[in-house]
Amino acid sequence: MILHSLIKSRQHVWSLDPGLDRSDLEAFGAAWKAFHDTGDVATLPIKDGATLAVFILAPLTRRQFTRVFGLAGLEQVTDAVAYGLQSVSGFQIDGAPVQLERTDTETGRRLTSKSLDAIFDPVLFAELAGRIVEISRIDPTRG
């Protein structure tokens, strides 16, 4: 039997977040794997006094997936983030929390160019896009 849920939004922390405590690499590796499997941020080791940026990601619809994979390179990555990133906490620009704006399109709600530009980093976007694509699949091993 394949178990599947259409409500698979996940929390994600950027693997390069400076608040992650990597002082014990073996323990960090185990914690990161547990986090990746469950999406439970509480499993991650955090430096004293640090706050992690937590991204809420949602799976792509079939139409969004088709659109994203019709693109190439960084456009593909950026569109995956535009459709899949729902919100973020713990991310500040010039001392103020990031405010993500969304707009309606024929393939669904997505982040505005202004919002994408505000948080753009090619490595961050590549990691977020990979996770968005991953949670968009039916995973017969986890449901």
SERO-4910 file (N, C-alpha, C, O; in steps of 0.05 Angstrom, whole numbers):
BEGIN
 pado doro    nc1    nc2    nc3   cac1   cac2   cac3    cc1    cc2    cc3    oc1    oc2    oc3
  Met    A     17    -23      0      0      0      0     18     25      0     38     26     14
  Ile    A     10     44    -16     24     70    -16      7     90     -1    -17     94     -8
  Leu    A     19    102     19      5    123     35     14    150     25     38    155     22
  His    A     -5    168     20      2    194      9    -15    215     22    -38    210     28
  Ser    A     -3    238     26    -18    261     37    -14    285     19      8    290     10
  Leu    A    -36    299     14    -34    323     -3    -26    347     14    -21    369      3
  Ile    A    -25    344     40    -17    365     58     10    358     70     12    346     91
  Lys    A     31    365     55     58    357     63     76    381     67    100    379     61
  Ser    A     65    403     76     83    426     80    104    418    101     98    403    120
  Arg    A    127    428     98    150    421    116    164    446    125    166    466    110
  Gln    A    175    444    148    194    465    157    221    458    147    229    434    144
  His    A    236    478    140    263    474    130    281    495    142    274    518    144
  Val    A    305    487    149    326    505    158    349    502    138    357    480    131
  Trp    A    360    524    130    382    524    111    406    510    124    412    517    147
  Ser    A    418    492    110    441    477    122    464    496    129    482    488    144
  Leu    A    465    520    118    486    539    124    478    560    146    493    579    150
  Asp    A    455    556    158    446    575    178    467    577    200    476    557    212
  Pro    A    476    602    206    497    606    226    489    598    254    507    596    272
  Gly    A    464    594    260    455    587    286    457    557    292    454    548    315
  Leu    A    462    541    271    466    512    275    492    506    290    513    517    283
  Asp    A    490    489    310    514    481    326    526    456    314    515    434    316
  Arg    A    549    460    301    564    437    289    588    429    305    606    416    294
  Ser    A    589    437    330    613    431    346    618    401    349    641    393    352
  Asp    A    597    384    348    601    355    347    590    346    320    566    342    317
  Leu    A    608    342    301    599    336    274    583    311    271    564    309    255
  Glu    A    590    290    287    576    265    286    547    269    296    528    260    283
  Ala    A    544    282    318    518    287    329    502    305    311    478    301    307
  Phe    A    515    325    299    501    343    280    491    327    256    468    331    248
  Gly    A    508    309    245    499    293    222    475    277    228    456    275    212
  Ala    A    474    264    252    451    248    260    426    266    264    404    259    256
  Ala    A    430    289    276    408    307    280    397    318    254    373    321    250
  Trp    A    415    324    235    407    335    209    391    313    194    370    320    181
  Lys    A    399    289    195    384    267    182    356    264    195    337    262    180
  Ala    A    355    265    221    329    263    235    311    287    227    287    283    222
  Phe    A    323    310    226    307    334    217    297    330    189    274    336    183
  His    A    315    321    171    307    318    143    284    298    140    266    302    124
  Asp    A    285    277    156    264    256    155    238    265    166    217    257    157
  Thr    A    239    282    187    214    289    202    205    318    198    181    324    201
  Gly    A    223    335    191    217    364    189    215    377    216    206    400    218
  Asp    A    223    363    237    221    373    265    245    389    272    267    378    277
  Val    A    243    416    272    265    434    277    277    429    305    301    433    309
  Ala    A    261    419    324    270    415    351    293    394    352    307    393    372
  Thr    A    296    378    332    317    358    332    344    370    326    365    356    329
  Leu    A    345    395    316    370    407    308    385    419    331    373    432    348
  Pro    A    411    416    333    427    429    354    431    459    346    439    465    324
  Ile    A    425    477    365    426    505    360    446    518    380    447    511    403
  Lys    A    462    537    370    480    551    387    465    567    408    443    577    403
  Asp    A    477    570    432    464    585    453    458    614    443    474    627    432
  Gly    A    433    622    448    424    648    440    417    652    411    409    674    403
  Ala    A    421    632    395    416    634    366    386    629    359    372    615    374
  Thr    A    377    641    338    351    635    327    354    626    298    368    640    282
  Leu    A    343    604    291    345    594    264    324    607    246    302    614    255
  Ala    A    330    611    221    310    619    201    296    594    193    308    574    184
  Val    A    269    594    196    253    570    189    236    577    165    219    595    166
  Phe    A    239    562    144    224    565    120    201    545    119    206    521    125
  Ile    A    177    554    113    155    535    110    151    530     80    146    549     64
  Leu    A    154    505     72    153    497     44    129    480     39    121    464     56
  Ala    A    117    484     16     93    468      8    100    454    -18    116    464    -34
  Pro    A     88    431    -23     93    417    -48     81    432    -72     62    447    -69
  Leu    A     92    428    -95     82    439   -119     58    423   -129     58    399   -126
  Thr    A     39    437   -142     18    423   -155     28    411   -181     51    418   -189
  Arg    A     13    395   -194     21    383   -220     27    406   -240     47    405   -254
  Arg    A      9    425   -241     13    448   -260     38    463   -254     53    471   -272
  Gln    A     43    468   -229     68    483   -221     92    467   -227    112    477   -237
  Phe    A     91    441   -221    114    423   -226    120    423   -256    144    425   -264
  Thr    A    100    421   -273    103    421   -302    116    447   -311    134    447   -328
  Arg    A    106    469   -300    117    495   -308    147    497   -299    164    505   -315
  Val    A    152    490   -275    180    492   -264    199    475   -281    221    484   -287
  Phe    A    191    451   -288    209    434   -302    210    439   -332    224    425   -347
  Gly    A    194    458   -341    197    468   -369    218    490   -371    224    499   -393
  Leu    A    228    498   -348    249    519   -348    276    507   -345    279    483   -341
  Ala    A    297    524   -346    324    513   -344    339    529   -323    334    552   -317
  Gly    A    359    515   -311    378    528   -293    366    543   -270    348    533   -256
  Leu    A    376    567   -266    368    583   -243    339    592   -245    326    596   -224
  Glu    A    328    594   -269    299    600   -272    282    578   -260    262    583   -246
  Gln    A    290    553   -264    276    530   -253    277    531   -223    256    527   -210
  Val    A    300    536   -211    304    537   -183    287    560   -171    273    556   -151
  Thr    A    288    583   -183    274    607   -173    244    602   -174    230    610   -155
  Asp    A    234    591   -195    205    586   -197    196    565   -176    174    567   -165
  Ala    A    212    545   -172    205    525   -151    202    539   -124    183    534   -109
  Val    A    221    557   -118    219    572    -93    195    591    -93    181    593    -73
  Ala    A    190    604   -116    168    623   -117    141    609   -111    124    621    -98
  Tyr    A    137    585   -121    112    571   -116    112    556    -89     92    554    -76
  Gly    A    135    545    -81    136    528    -57    141    541    -31    132    531    -10
  Leu    A    155    564    -30    161    577     -5    136    592      4    126    610     -9
  Gln    A    126    584     28    101    596     38    107    619     58     93    640     57
  Ser    A    127    616     74    134    637     94    161    631    105    173    610    101
  Val    A    172    650    120    197    647    134    196    663    159    186    685    160
  Ser    A    208    652    180    211    667    205    241    666    212    256    648    204
  Gly    A    250    685    228    278    686    236    296    696    214    320    690    215
  Phe    A    286    710    194    302    721    172    297    751    171    274    760    167
  Gln    A    318    766    176    315    795    176    332    808    155    353    798    147
  Ile    A    321    830    145    336    847    126    337    875    138    316    887    144
  Asp    A    361    885    142    365    911    154    351    913    181    339    934    187
  Gly    A    351    892    197    340    892    224    310    888    225    299    888    247
  Ala    A    297    884    203    268    880    203    261    852    192    274    843    173
  Pro    A    241    839    203    233    813    193    225    815    163    212    834    155
  Val    A    232    794    148    225    793    120    195    790    118    182    775    132
  Gln    A    183    805     99    155    803     93    152    792     65    159    806     46
  Leu    A    143    768     62    140    756     35    112    763     24     92    760     38
  Glu    A    112    773      0     87    779    -14     82    759    -35    100    749    -49
  Arg    A     56    752    -39     48    732    -59     29    745    -79     16    765    -73
  Thr    A     28    733   -102     10    743   -123     -3    719   -136      8    697   -137
  Asp    A    -27    723   -147    -41    701   -161    -32    700   -190    -29    720   -204
  Thr    A    -28    675   -200    -22    671   -228    -39    648   -238    -53    635   -222
  Glu    A    -38    642   -264    -55    621   -274    -46    593   -264    -61    574   -265
  Thr    A    -21    591   -254    -12    565   -243    -12    565   -213     -1    547   -200
  Gly    A    -23    586   -200    -26    587   -171    -11    610   -159      2    626   -172
  Arg    A    -14    612   -133     -1    634   -118     29    630   -117     39    608   -115
  Arg    A     43    652   -119     72    651   -119     83    677   -107     69    697   -105
  Leu    A    108    676    -98    121    699    -88    125    720   -110    129    713   -133
  Thr    A    124    745   -103    129    767   -122    159    768   -128    176    758   -112
  Ser    A    166    781   -149    194    785   -156    208    801   -134    231    795   -127
  Lys    A    194    820   -122    206    836   -100    213    818    -77    235    821    -65
  Ser    A    196    800    -70    201    781    -47    225    763    -54    242    758    -37
  Leu    A    225    752    -78    247    735    -87    273    749    -87    294    738    -78
  Asp    A    273    774    -96    298    790    -97    308    795    -68    332    795    -64
  Ala    A    290    799    -50    297    806    -22    312    784     -8    330    789      8
  Ile    A    306    759    -15    318    736     -1    337    720    -19    346    698    -11
  Phe    A    342    730    -43    357    714    -62    385    708    -54    400    726    -46
  Asp    A    392    683    -55    419    672    -53    419    647    -69    401    630    -64
  Pro    A    436    643    -89    434    620   -106    437    593    -91    424    573    -99
  Val    A    453    592    -71    457    567    -56    432    562    -39    423    539    -38
  Leu    A    421    582    -26    396    579    -10    374    570    -29    359    551    -22
  Phe    A    370    583    -51    349    576    -70    352    548    -80    332    533    -82
  Ala    A    376    539    -86    381    512    -96    372    492    -74    360    471    -81
  Glu    A    379    497    -49    372    479    -28    342    478    -23    330    457    -20
  Leu    A    329    502    -23    300    503    -19    286    490    -42    267    475    -37
  Ala    A    294    495    -67    281    483    -90    284    452    -89    264    438    -95
  Gly    A    307    442    -82    310    413    -80    291    401    -59    279    380    -64
  Arg    A    288    414    -37    269    404    -16    240    406    -25    224    389    -20
  Ile    A    234    428    -39    206    431    -49    199    409    -69    178    397    -68
  Val    A    218    403    -87    213    382   -106    211    355    -92    193    339    -98
  Glu    A    227    351    -72    226    326    -56    199    322    -43    188    300    -44
  Ile    A    189    343    -30    163    340    -17    139    340    -36    117    334    -28
  Ser    A    144    346    -61    123    345    -82    119    317    -92     98    312   -105
  Arg    A    137    299    -88    135    272    -97    118    254    -78    115    260    -55
  Ile    A    107    233    -89     96    212    -73    119    196    -63    134    185    -79
  Asp    A    122    193    -37    144    177    -26    132    152    -13    121    154      9
  Pro    A    133    130    -27    121    105    -17    134     95      9    123     77     22
  Thr    A    158    105     16    171     95     40    162    110     65    165    100     87
  Arg    A    151    135     62    143    151     85    114    159     85    103    164    106
  Gly    A    102    160     62     74    169     61     71    198     63     49    209     62
***
